[in-house]
Amino acid sequence: MKTLIFPESDESAGLASRYGYDKWLVGRFLKYVPDIKEFLAKMEMPPTQYIRVNTLKTSRVELESRLESKGFILKHTVLPEVLAVEKAPISAGASTEYLLGHYYVQDLSSCMAVEALDVEENHVMLDVAAAPGGKTTFIAQRMKNTGSIIALEPSERRARSMSFNLARCGVYNTCVFKMDGIHAEKLGMKFDRVLLDAPCSCEGVIAKDVARKTSHRPQDVDYCSSRQEKLVDVAARMVRPGGILVYSTCSFAPEENEMVVDRLLRGFPNISVEPFEHGSAGLTSFGDIKFDNQLGNARRLYPHIHDTTGFFIAKLRVS
């Protein structure tokens, strides 16, 4: 389905002009983003930086002590492993503790996708689009390096970079395959948990890449949603009965989020959307399109409400 474009209004034109966006994009935000003015104002601000404590190598108490002794000011979040960096005397990616793998620079929203997986020790896990490895390393620490994780990445360069991150973080229960997730069924396996953090149009990280206010095109959403539908179909077939598939993106676009999951539910009657405690409710309609009411159990993370980059999470149970 083509990206929905809505008629220009005085409000969409005015906000687009004020904040430097293309009008079509703001016109869409007006249809589903709550408190649009607060949202656009927040997107003008540098995003809060978060770090995730790597409990495979240290504890939160120990890491806080070491970083605070160097002048960092840290704040707890809703996830015990994740800390907000309120002040950093040096780049968070340049400290000794970072180089030793004691933490990973990772947005809270990204960590929420792993939280939704409910991984346990000794699970067999598939990460369909794994690089650069932030979620994979978090999954490994939640599993305490037990069980096994298969991580897929089609780019050799990105796969090598991911392997470095796995080694830095002390992960040894993970095997990286140079493979496009579209071909994951060639593995001939079923998994307890599957994560598809799908390649997307990245609307949710415009605050980090302001050029996307005008370089972003409807065709980007069209391309991504088409590929996402194919990937999620494959991912759903990889989950054993009783297992969980988490589908996530860093996009606001309903075509990449609720529409993808709605189509999946119509094709897989054995899949249901489970509630997840964090974030705002997913959309049950967009324009004239109505979605399965279960999409209200999916979650959206907005910068101005949750102080994260934009994100979408659907926790899907396979029966």
CORJOHU-V870935 format. One record per run of one state. SS is the DSSP state (2 for helix, 1 for strand, 0 for the rest). FROM is the first residue (numbers start at 1). LEN is the number of residues. Records with the same first field share a line. If there is no record, write none. Layout:
SS->FROM-LEN / FROM-LEN
//
This chain:
0->1-9 / 20-3 / 33-3 / 43-6 / 54-6 / 70-3 / 77-5 / 88-8 / 100-3 / 106-2 / 118-6 / 128-6 / 143-5 / 153-3 / 169-5 / 178-3 / 188-3 / 198-5 / 206-6 / 216-2 / 238-1 / 250-4 / 257-1 / 268-3 / 275-5 / 282-3 / 287-2 / 291-2 / 298-1 / 302-1 / 307-4 / 319-1
2->10-10 / 23-10 / 36-7 / 60-10 / 96-4 / 108-10 / 134-9 / 156-13 / 181-7 / 203-3 / 212-4 / 218-20 / 254-3 / 258-10 / 293-5 / 303-4
1->49-5 / 73-4 / 82-6 / 103-3 / 124-4 / 148-5 / 174-4 / 191-7 / 239-11 / 271-4 / 280-2 / 285-2 / 289-2 / 299-3 / 311-8
//
